[in-house]
Amino acid sequence: MTHSVFHWLRVEAFVYATEKEDLVRETFSSLVGTDEFQTDISEGEHGNRMLILQFMASRQKEMDAVFGSLGQKVLSDLTADLENRIDDDCVFYTRLDKQKAVQGEWAIAHHGDVISITGKVASNPAKKEIAVANMRNYLGSFAPSQAPREEAPEQAERSRT
């Protein structure tokens, strides 16, 4: 892509005291493509230590790393639901299941234990419809290339006769 799809993109996860911090950090790092992200220490609802991992992508290459790591199933699911994932201010939202992620599977979540991805989609003029179209094109750019299929030897022989 020659221009940035997002004005900004934020990836964020909470690491609770009951979770294996190293495993969540490793998973988060694999999603954002680097181990250079912000870590803040906070306190949970019951006074337990909680970490907040946050990555702010500012370059297209960083944004591509995030979406490129999700796999075709998640990208397809996101594409099918873009109308609900982009608001009237052109902000894209999705949440990934953190427990599945640490087991090596990226999946969209519909609960609270998540890795969230939020980003302001670039669109001119700033309209939801344009943002949805831009995001659809962007997600489509991660589709596997459609290389021409090679003919089976017997088909090639038949086509020459």
Disulfide bonds with the S-S distance in Angstrom:
none
